[in-house]
Amino acid sequence: MIVGILSLVCFWPFCLGLLLGPAGAIMGFISRQRIAASGGQLGGGGMALAGLIIGVVGFVASASWAIFYLFVLSHFSNSIPTPSP
């Protein structure tokens, strides 16, 4: 869950959500499988689900931010006038 939260917090300034989001989602998924296979001896299914969901949301937010940034960068870099000699 901590990696999922970090992916959500760090999606904007550094685009770390592209790395941390899938890691959080995979860890949440594996944790949910282990909790289900334990037969009720392990708890924390809600936290595992929250980590999975937050990891996916962090990845989507970071990917959206990166695409938006690249679009704006490519769109406005062509409209800047260059000085002529």
Secondary structure, DSSP 8 states (H G I E B T S, - for coil): -HHHHHHHHTTTTS-THHHHHHHHHHHHHHHHHHHHHTTTS---HHHHHHHHHHHHHHHHHHHHHHHHHHHHHHHHHSSS-----
